[in-house]
Amino acid sequence: MKKILLIFISILLILTGCSKTPDFNKESSFYYNFKGYDIKNFQQYASFDEDVEFNENHTGILIISETQIDIPEDLAQCIKYYNGVLSILTGGIYVLKGVSLENSIKIDILTEENVKLVIDNLKINSNSGPLINSAASVLEIFVVDNTENEIKLSINDKSESLIKAEGKVIFNGSGKLELYSRQKHAVEAEQVIIAGGNLIIDSDKNGISCGSLFFYGGNLEIKSLNNAVKAKYNINIYGGLMNINANNKGISADNNITVDNG
């Protein structure tokens, strides 16, 4: 049993975007450094898929702390927080950092616009899933270099996945991200792309349950009580390292499995 610390959470949002348009021309310091984050570089990390674009006019930093929740009035059309659920209403690039170990936090992405979550030493836990529920066409989870991050579902009732997405989910960056699901699958999406990072999955059901998986690079480690990866269509491995420990099947696809330089 993992120890659970009782803490109060809050989310301090230091954001610009829904009512303001920052200057992203090359002469602007904001273009190169948004609150210490290189947004231009984050965009380039998704360059393997040139069709994926994010609305740079909606950008912000969400800091999880222990004392309060403060959402500026001019962000009412972008972000809402109620009863433990953080709702993202518009596409954009949002940085998440901080710790919430006990008081459940869930992230609902209600927009169909592309959303990038940049995680920076983020540790969050929920007692009900999905912890991240996305309606976005593309959800990219970018893990900042030299950071350690954890996203957990701690209650064992098999009802919902940890991350559930209607569209495409991209894991990118170069930091470490650990996903723990004591419920259903760790990742459930129509399409999953792993482009970089050190992704560690521990799931009581499938590690990744998807329509198709594309693995381009990074390190993927999966411990699963069922299948490590189960795809309805195809699995395509073009690079990276994969370490699998599954009680049932390692990787399984109803159609084709392609391995080329992986």
N, C-alpha and C positions, 0 to 999 in steps of 0.2 A: 504493500500500500504506500502510495506517495503521500508525503506529509502535505497538508493543505494549510496555508497561512491565511488567517482572516484579516483582510485589509479592506479599507474603503478605496474605491477607485474614483478617479475623475479624469476628465479629458480636457486639457487646456488646448484650445485650438488657436494657433497663431497663424492666421491664414490671410491670403489676399486672393481675390479672384472674381467672385460672382458679381461684384459691383464695380470692380476696377480691372483695367487691362494693363498689365506691366509691360514695360518696354523690352522687347526681346531682340532688338537689333544688335549687331555685333559690337557696337560701341558702348553698350550698356553693361555695367557691372552686374546688374540683376540677371542678365542673360547667362552669365558664366557662373554666378554664385548666388543661389537663392537660399538665404538663411544658412549658409554653410554647405549646401548641397549643389552639386554640379548637374543641373537639370539637362543641360545640353548633352552631357555624357550619358545620362540615363536614357535619353532618346537614342543615342547611337548604339546602345547595347541591344536594341530591338531591331537593328538594321538588317538582320537576316531575313526579316519579313517586311519588305518595303511598304506593304499596304497598311501596316499598323501605325497609326498616328494617335497622339494624345493631345487633348486641348490644354496647351500651356497657359491659357488665360485663367484656368482654374487650378491653382496650386496651393498647397498648404502643409503645415506641420501639425500633427496631432500628438500631443504629449500626454501619456497616461501617468497620472500621479495619484496621490492619496487624499487630496483635500477638497477639490471642487471641480465643477464642470462649468466652463465659461465659454459660451459660443457668442461671438460678436453679432450684433443685430444685422449687419450687412451681409452675413452668411446664411441668413434664414432660408434662402433658396438653394443652398448648396448642401448643408449639413443639418441634420436634426439628431437630437439625443433624447430618448425617453425610455424609462423603465429598463435600463440595461442594454438597449439596442441603439447602436450608432448607425444611422441611415445616411447613405451617400446618394444624393439626388441628381448630381451632374457629373459628367465625365471630367477627368483631369488627372493630375499627379499629386498624390497625397503621401506625405511622410508620416510613418507611425513609429513611435519610440516610447519606451517606458515599461512598467510592470503592473499587471493585475493578476494575482494568483488565486483569489477566491471569489470575490464578487463578480458574477458572470458578466462578461461583455460579449456582445454579438455584433457582427458587422453585416448590415444588409445593403447591398449595392442595388438600388432600385432602377437606375438608369440603364438604357441599352447602349449608351455611349461608352467608348473605351475608357477603362480606369486602370491606372498604375498605382499600386501600393508599394512604396519604398519603405522597407522595414530596417530599422536601425536599433539593434539591441532591444528588440521587442519580446516580451514574455507575457502572454495572455492565456487565460483559461476560461472555459465555460462549462456549465453543468448540463447544457442542452445544446443540441445542434440544429442546423449547421452553425458553426461559429462564424464562418464567412459564407454568405449566401449571395450569389451574384447573378443578376440579369444582364450584365454587360456583354456586348458582343465579344470584347476581349478584356480579360482581367490579367494584367501582368503583375506578378509578385517579384519585385526586385530586391535582392538581399545585398545590403551594403558591405563592401570589403572589410575584413577584419572585425566582423560582428558575429555574435552568437544569439540566435533567436529561437523561441519556442512558441508553438501554437498548439493548445491541448483541449481535447474533450475528455473530461475525467469521469463521467458517469457511464456505467455499463448497462445500457438498455437497448442497444442495437437499433435505435429508431432513425437516426439521421447521421449523415456523413459530416466530417470535420469541415471540409471545403466542398461546397456544392455550387456548380456553375452551369447555366444554360448554354453558354457559348464556349469560347476558347480560353484556356488558362495557360499562361506562360510563366515558367520559373526561370529567373535570370539573375545576373549579378555574380558575385564571387564570395559572399559570406556563407555562414552556416545557418541552416534552417532545419529545425527538428519539428516534425508533425506527429502528434500522438492522438490516436482515436480509440477510445474505449467504447465506442458506439458502433457505427457502421463503417463505411470506407473512409480512408484518410482524405482522398481526393476523388471527387465524382464530377465528371465534366464530359461534354460532347467531344472536345479535342484537348489534349494536353501536350504542351511543348516544353521540353527541358533544354534550355540553352546555356546554362551555366550555374555555378554555385555548388555548394556541398549540401545536398538534400537527404535528410535522414527521416525515414518513415517507419512508425511502429503502429500497426493497426490490428484490431481484433477481427476485421473482416478483410476485404481486399485493400492492398496498399493504394493502388490506382485503379479505378473503374471508369472506363472511358469508351467513346466511340473509336478514336484513333489516338495513338501515342507517337510523337516524334521526339527522338532523343539525339540532340546535336552535340552536347558537351557537358562537362561538369562531372560530379560524382553523385551517384544515386545509390543509397543503401536502404533496403526495405526488409523489415521483419513483419511477417503477416501470418495470422492464424488461418487464412484461407489462401487466396491467390495473391502473389506480389503485384502483378499487372494483369488485368483482364480487359481486353478490348473487343468491342462488338464487331469492329471492322479490321483495321490493320495496326501493326506495330512496326515502326521504322527506326532503326538504330544506325546513326551515322557517325557517332563519336562518343567520347566519354567513357567512364568506368561505372560498372554496375555490380553491386554485391547484394545477393538475394538469399533470404532465409524464409521459406514459406512452407506451411503445413500441407498445402495442396499443390497447386502448380506454380512454377516460377513466373513465366510469362506465357500468356495464352491469348490467341486471337482467333475469331471465328473465320476470318479470311486469311490474310497473309502476314508472315513475319519476315521482315527484310533486315539483314545485318550487313552493313557496309562500313568498315573502318571503326567499328565499335568494340 
